[in-house]
Amino acid sequence: MIPIPSGMRVWLALGHTDMRRGMRSLALQVQQSLNKDVHAGDLYVFRGRSGSLCKILWHDGLGMSLYAKRLERGRFVWPSAKDGTIAISASAMACLLEGVDWRNPQETWRPTQVG
């Protein structure tokens, strides 16, 4: 899991991305298509066509990192818009990476309070 400071911005690249792309071509997509500064320290999250693979691009001030996660079952919950970006919180990203619907998380279990 990526340690995400609470103030960090997380951007979802809407639509689907060719998951054969590597670090350089995703960084170029951030700069040209999304009109963002890839070196600003934000996280950029991309999802493939099948929905089971996502890649995260991050520049931490020292260098660029590329993370990938594939779900064995299910798909990553993604907005239905075709292009652009949306910003989500660090906690929403944590839900997204676990395959939970980050747009409407449901509480399924709560321990009973003693006393």
ZIBELBEL-V409297 format. One record per backbone hydrogen bond with DSSP energy under -1.0 kcal/mol. NH is the residue of the N-H (numbers start at 1). CO is the residue of the C=O. If there is no record, write none. Layout:
# ZIBELBEL-V409297
nh->NH co->CO
nh->NH co->CO
This chain:
# ZIBELBEL-V409297
nh->8 co->5
nh->11 co->43
nh->12 co->86
nh->13 co->45
nh->14 co->84
nh->17 co->47
nh->21 co->18
nh->26 co->22
nh->27 co->23
nh->28 co->24
nh->29 co->25
nh->30 co->26
nh->31 co->27
nh->32 co->28
nh->33 co->29
nh->34 co->29
nh->36 co->30
nh->40 co->37
nh->43 co->9
nh->44 co->57
nh->45 co->11
nh->46 co->55
nh->48 co->53
nh->54 co->69
nh->55 co->46
nh->56 co->67
nh->57 co->44
nh->58 co->65
nh->60 co->63
nh->65 co->58
nh->67 co->56
nh->69 co->54
nh->71 co->52
nh->76 co->51
nh->86 co->12
nh->88 co->10
nh->93 co->89
nh->94 co->90
nh->95 co->91
nh->96 co->92
nh->97 co->93
nh->99 co->96
nh->100 co->95
nh->102 co->100
